[in-house]
Amino acid sequence: MTTAPRPTTMTGATMTTTRYALAALVVALALVGLFAFLKDDDRPVDPTGPQARAAIEAARAIVPGELVDVSRDVDDAYKWEVTLRAFGNDYEVELEPRTLALLRIDYD
């Protein structure tokens, strides 16, 4: 006597569990995408390098102050971002990568 395998059917509980697992996967993927979108795109630069020194001096011509940090924005054509502390505030001076022309100033 041979027996045929039982037909498999998904029960309501199994279908609900599968839906929850799928929903959790979608949420996890959305969070990973959001993190990738919001992650910091600035890369620190050695302030003693010749290009960095030129960017720092260009920024100081706009906002005289003490250097906090200097970085390059990899998502925006490698523009320079020089943060200077002056008058009790931090100023982020954004400079065009080749000409060091002022693009924008942000301050806290």
Z-matrix of the N, CA and C atoms (Angstrom, degrees):
N
C 1 1.423
C 2 1.529 1 108.68
N 3 1.267 2 116.38 1 126.95
C 4 1.458 3 121.45 2 176.51
C 5 1.516 4 108.56 3 -106.65
N 6 1.305 5 112.16 4 142.63
C 7 1.451 6 116.39 5 178.81
C 8 1.514 7 108.99 6 -112.31
N 9 1.268 8 114.58 7 137.73
C 10 1.464 9 119.94 8 177.88
C 11 1.519 10 108.60 9 -82.29
N 12 1.320 11 116.21 10 146.65
C 13 1.463 12 117.57 11 177.71
C 14 1.529 13 110.31 12 -63.63
N 15 1.301 14 113.04 13 147.42
C 16 1.459 15 117.96 14 178.98
C 17 1.525 16 110.46 15 -66.81
N 18 1.292 17 116.73 16 139.84
C 19 1.463 18 116.84 17 173.64
C 20 1.529 19 109.44 18 -68.99
N 21 1.313 20 115.85 19 138.58
C 22 1.464 21 119.03 20 -179.33
C 23 1.520 22 109.22 21 -98.35
N 24 1.263 23 114.22 22 136.44
C 25 1.458 24 120.00 23 176.29
C 26 1.515 25 107.25 24 -132.76
N 27 1.284 26 115.48 25 149.37
C 28 1.455 27 119.95 26 178.02
C 29 1.518 28 107.90 27 -87.09
N 30 1.290 29 114.61 28 129.48
C 31 1.463 30 118.91 29 176.85
C 32 1.511 31 109.02 30 -82.89
N 33 1.298 32 116.25 31 170.06
C 34 1.461 33 120.61 32 179.13
C 35 1.514 34 112.18 33 -59.53
N 36 1.338 35 116.10 34 -40.17
C 37 1.462 36 120.17 35 -179.72
C 38 1.521 37 111.09 36 -65.73
N 39 1.329 38 117.24 37 -40.09
C 40 1.459 39 121.07 38 179.76
C 41 1.532 40 110.49 39 -66.49
N 42 1.322 41 116.73 40 -40.43
C 43 1.461 42 120.47 41 179.07
C 44 1.530 43 110.98 42 -64.99
N 45 1.332 44 117.09 43 -39.79
C 46 1.461 45 121.12 44 178.67
C 47 1.520 46 110.61 45 -64.69
N 48 1.321 47 117.00 46 -44.69
C 49 1.465 48 121.55 47 178.52
C 50 1.519 49 110.26 48 -61.17
N 51 1.321 50 117.33 49 -42.52
C 52 1.458 51 121.43 50 179.16
C 53 1.531 52 110.40 51 -63.23
N 54 1.317 53 117.72 52 -40.85
C 55 1.462 54 120.97 53 179.09
C 56 1.524 55 110.68 54 -64.46
N 57 1.352 56 116.52 55 -42.28
C 58 1.463 57 119.28 56 178.30
C 59 1.525 58 111.39 57 -63.29
N 60 1.308 59 116.34 58 -41.36
C 61 1.465 60 120.23 59 179.28
C 62 1.530 61 110.25 60 -63.90
N 63 1.320 62 116.54 61 -41.84
C 64 1.457 63 120.48 62 178.85
C 65 1.529 64 110.65 63 -65.91
N 66 1.320 65 117.34 64 -41.74
C 67 1.466 66 121.19 65 178.38
C 68 1.531 67 110.43 66 -63.29
N 69 1.329 68 116.97 67 -41.26
C 70 1.461 69 120.89 68 178.63
C 71 1.528 70 110.81 69 -63.38
N 72 1.318 71 116.77 70 -38.95
C 73 1.463 72 120.96 71 178.08
C 74 1.524 73 110.70 72 -64.52
N 75 1.323 74 116.95 73 -43.22
C 76 1.468 75 120.72 74 179.14
C 77 1.525 76 110.63 75 -62.98
N 78 1.324 77 117.28 76 -43.16
C 79 1.465 78 121.17 77 178.81
C 80 1.532 79 110.44 78 -63.57
N 81 1.328 80 117.07 79 -42.85
C 82 1.468 81 120.81 80 179.60
C 83 1.525 82 110.51 81 -62.03
N 84 1.318 83 117.24 82 -43.41
C 85 1.467 84 120.24 83 178.89
C 86 1.528 85 111.38 84 -65.09
N 87 1.325 86 116.77 85 -37.69
C 88 1.465 87 120.26 86 177.53
C 89 1.524 88 110.67 87 -64.46
N 90 1.327 89 117.62 88 -40.89
C 91 1.462 90 121.14 89 178.88
C 92 1.526 91 111.64 90 -65.87
N 93 1.314 92 116.82 91 -39.68
C 94 1.466 93 120.24 92 177.32
C 95 1.529 94 109.70 93 -62.91
N 96 1.326 95 117.14 94 -43.27
C 97 1.457 96 120.75 95 178.06
C 98 1.515 97 111.88 96 -63.21
N 99 1.328 98 116.68 97 -41.65
C 100 1.459 99 120.74 98 178.74
C 101 1.520 100 111.05 99 -64.26
N 102 1.332 101 116.79 100 -42.56
C 103 1.463 102 120.39 101 178.09
C 104 1.525 103 110.62 102 -61.22
N 105 1.324 104 116.38 103 -43.36
C 106 1.471 105 119.63 104 179.60
C 107 1.520 106 110.68 105 -63.09
N 108 1.336 107 116.84 106 -35.22
C 109 1.467 108 120.95 107 -179.84
C 110 1.520 109 111.55 108 -71.51
N 111 1.334 110 117.35 109 -38.01
C 112 1.455 111 121.31 110 -174.24
C 113 1.524 112 114.71 111 -93.19
N 114 1.305 113 117.96 112 -6.63
C 115 1.463 114 119.45 113 -176.18
C 116 1.522 115 110.99 114 -62.02
N 117 1.287 116 114.70 115 154.37
C 118 1.457 117 120.71 116 -178.41
C 119 1.521 118 109.24 117 -68.19
N 120 1.314 119 116.03 118 127.11
C 121 1.450 120 120.83 119 -178.14
C 122 1.523 121 112.72 120 -103.82
N 123 1.338 122 117.34 121 11.73
C 124 1.458 123 121.70 122 178.83
C 125 1.524 124 109.97 123 -90.61
N 126 1.319 125 115.65 124 136.40
C 127 1.464 126 121.42 125 177.58
C 128 1.523 127 108.67 126 -114.00
N 129 1.338 128 117.80 127 121.55
C 130 1.468 129 120.40 128 179.25
C 131 1.527 130 111.46 129 -59.20
N 132 1.315 131 115.04 130 147.74
C 133 1.461 132 122.08 131 -179.19
C 134 1.521 133 107.89 132 -125.91
N 135 1.316 134 116.88 133 145.02
C 136 1.464 135 121.63 134 175.80
C 137 1.532 136 108.44 135 -67.02
N 138 1.320 137 118.20 136 116.80
C 139 1.466 138 120.39 137 -175.87
C 140 1.523 139 114.11 138 -68.76
N 141 1.332 140 118.35 139 -8.81
C 142 1.464 141 119.87 140 -179.19
C 143 1.526 142 112.56 141 -90.06
N 144 1.335 143 117.81 142 -7.94
C 145 1.466 144 120.58 143 178.90
C 146 1.517 145 111.08 144 -69.12
N 147 1.327 146 117.65 145 153.30
C 148 1.463 147 120.40 146 -175.63
C 149 1.533 148 113.71 147 -61.60
N 150 1.331 149 118.19 148 -40.78
C 151 1.464 150 120.03 149 179.06
C 152 1.520 151 110.89 150 -68.32
N 153 1.321 152 116.17 151 -39.92
C 154 1.469 153 120.05 152 178.80
C 155 1.523 154 110.49 153 -65.26
N 156 1.333 155 117.17 154 -41.88
C 157 1.474 156 119.72 155 178.34
C 158 1.522 157 111.24 156 -60.82
N 159 1.340 158 116.34 157 -39.72
C 160 1.464 159 119.66 158 178.41
C 161 1.532 160 110.54 159 -65.17
N 162 1.330 161 117.37 160 -40.99
C 163 1.469 162 120.92 161 178.43
C 164 1.533 163 110.91 162 -65.45
N 165 1.327 164 116.67 163 -39.57
C 166 1.470 165 120.79 164 178.84
C 167 1.523 166 110.47 165 -63.69
N 168 1.327 167 116.71 166 -44.48
C 169 1.461 168 120.35 167 179.68
C 170 1.530 169 111.42 168 -64.67
N 171 1.339 170 116.76 169 -38.84
C 172 1.469 171 120.12 170 177.47
C 173 1.521 172 110.32 171 -64.46
N 174 1.320 173 116.84 172 -39.91
C 175 1.472 174 120.50 173 178.51
C 176 1.522 175 110.52 174 -67.61
N 177 1.321 176 117.29 175 -40.57
C 178 1.481 177 120.72 176 179.44
C 179 1.521 178 111.91 177 -67.29
N 180 1.314 179 118.24 178 -24.33
C 181 1.462 180 120.22 179 175.65
C 182 1.535 181 109.98 180 -69.40
N 183 1.324 182 116.15 181 -22.45
C 184 1.468 183 121.19 182 179.39
C 185 1.523 184 110.78 183 -93.29
N 186 1.343 185 116.23 184 -46.87
C 187 1.474 186 122.63 185 179.49
C 188 1.520 187 107.49 186 -131.64
N 189 1.327 188 118.30 187 101.37
C 190 1.456 189 118.55 188 177.66
C 191 1.524 190 109.15 189 -67.52
N 192 1.308 191 116.43 190 130.78
C 193 1.456 192 119.11 191 -179.72
C 194 1.505 193 112.30 192 -179.17
N 195 1.333 194 113.83 193 178.28
C 196 1.464 195 122.52 194 -179.34
C 197 1.529 196 109.28 195 -84.45
N 198 1.329 197 116.39 196 134.31
C 199 1.463 198 121.27 197 -179.52
C 200 1.524 199 111.08 198 -66.23
N 201 1.315 200 116.53 199 128.52
C 202 1.469 201 122.85 200 173.08
C 203 1.519 202 108.37 201 -98.85
N 204 1.335 203 116.85 202 -54.13
C 205 1.461 204 120.78 203 174.79
C 206 1.516 205 110.26 204 -163.76
N 207 1.331 206 114.29 205 166.33
C 208 1.454 207 121.69 206 177.30
C 209 1.529 208 107.24 207 -136.67
N 210 1.329 209 115.46 208 136.84
C 211 1.465 210 119.65 209 -178.04
C 212 1.519 211 109.70 210 -148.94
N 213 1.329 212 114.71 211 170.23
C 214 1.466 213 122.79 212 174.82
C 215 1.515 214 107.84 213 -116.61
N 216 1.316 215 117.08 214 137.78
C 217 1.455 216 122.88 215 179.35
C 218 1.526 217 107.93 216 -92.20
N 219 1.330 218 116.72 217 106.55
C 220 1.463 219 120.54 218 -174.40
C 221 1.522 220 113.16 219 -72.61
N 222 1.323 221 117.92 220 -20.20
C 223 1.464 222 120.25 221 179.56
C 224 1.521 223 112.79 222 -89.91
N 225 1.301 224 117.75 223 -5.27
C 226 1.458 225 120.21 224 -176.28
C 227 1.526 226 110.50 225 -132.16
N 228 1.310 227 116.04 226 62.14
C 229 1.473 228 123.88 227 174.87
C 230 1.528 229 113.44 228 58.50
N 231 1.333 230 116.92 229 25.67
C 232 1.464 231 122.26 230 178.73
C 233 1.525 232 113.09 231 60.59
N 234 1.339 233 116.08 232 34.98
C 235 1.466 234 118.98 233 177.55
C 236 1.526 235 109.03 234 -61.62
N 237 1.303 236 115.54 235 154.68
C 238 1.462 237 121.88 236 177.47
C 239 1.516 238 109.62 237 -82.71
N 240 1.322 239 116.53 238 139.53
C 241 1.457 240 122.48 239 172.78
C 242 1.523 241 107.33 240 -127.63
N 243 1.317 242 115.72 241 108.44
C 244 1.464 243 122.23 242 -177.58
C 245 1.527 244 106.96 243 -110.56
N 246 1.327 245 116.24 244 121.32
C 247 1.462 246 120.33 245 178.23
C 248 1.521 247 108.45 246 -101.89
N 249 1.346 248 114.76 247 124.12
C 250 1.458 249 122.32 248 -179.68
C 251 1.527 250 109.05 249 -122.13
N 252 1.328 251 116.24 250 144.88
C 253 1.470 252 121.50 251 176.92
C 254 1.522 253 107.87 252 -104.60
N 255 1.334 254 115.20 253 120.81
C 256 1.464 255 120.94 254 179.49
C 257 1.521 256 108.92 255 -150.02
N 258 1.323 257 115.15 256 141.51
C 259 1.470 258 121.30 257 175.56
C 260 1.531 259 112.06 258 57.77
N 261 1.331 260 117.03 259 31.33
C 262 1.461 261 121.22 260 178.80
C 263 1.519 262 114.82 261 79.18
N 264 1.305 263 118.52 262 6.81
C 265 1.469 264 122.59 263 179.29
C 266 1.520 265 110.53 264 -125.90
N 267 1.333 266 115.55 265 157.45
C 268 1.457 267 121.25 266 171.57
C 269 1.522 268 108.42 267 -98.65
N 270 1.323 269 116.15 268 130.29
C 271 1.458 270 122.47 269 179.32
C 272 1.523 271 108.83 270 -116.09
N 273 1.327 272 116.58 271 125.90
C 274 1.456 273 120.20 272 174.97
C 275 1.518 274 107.72 273 -100.56
N 276 1.320 275 115.08 274 111.34
C 277 1.463 276 121.98 275 -178.26
C 278 1.524 277 107.10 276 -97.43
N 279 1.323 278 116.18 277 117.70
C 280 1.462 279 121.45 278 179.73
C 281 1.524 280 108.77 279 -99.16
N 282 1.338 281 114.59 280 128.07
C 283 1.466 282 120.93 281 -174.72
C 284 1.523 283 110.83 282 -122.99
N 285 1.317 284 115.13 283 145.49
C 286 1.459 285 121.85 284 176.39
C 287 1.528 286 108.10 285 -62.14
N 288 1.339 287 118.59 286 138.10
C 289 1.468 288 120.07 287 -171.20
C 290 1.529 289 116.24 288 -63.52
N 291 1.300 290 118.90 289 -34.06
C 292 1.478 291 119.73 290 -176.49
C 293 1.519 292 112.64 291 -94.40
N 294 1.329 293 117.46 292 -47.85
C 295 1.467 294 120.57 293 -173.31
C 296 1.521 295 113.41 294 -93.19
N 297 1.324 296 117.30 295 -12.26
C 298 1.462 297 124.40 296 -176.64
C 299 1.528 298 112.06 297 62.30
N 300 1.321 299 116.17 298 25.18
C 301 1.463 300 120.65 299 175.59
C 302 1.531 301 108.86 300 -72.33
N 303 1.312 302 115.56 301 147.65
C 304 1.462 303 121.36 302 -179.35
C 305 1.532 304 110.42 303 -65.75
N 306 1.349 305 115.42 304 129.24
C 307 1.453 306 120.99 305 174.30
C 308 1.521 307 111.08 306 -102.96
N 309 1.353 308 115.21 307 -43.25
C 310 1.456 309 119.49 308 -175.59
C 311 1.518 310 109.80 309 -169.54
N 312 1.334 311 115.49 310 153.85
C 313 1.472 312 121.10 311 172.98
C 314 1.520 313 107.73 312 -124.10
N 315 1.323 314 116.17 313 128.24
C 316 1.468 315 123.06 314 172.94
C 317 1.513 316 106.87 315 -113.39
N 318 1.315 317 116.87 316 146.68
C 319 1.465 318 118.99 317 175.76
C 320 1.506 319 110.53 318 -143.24
N 321 1.339 320 114.71 319 153.85
C 322 1.468 321 121.43 320 178.55
C 323 1.501 322 109.66 321 -100.83
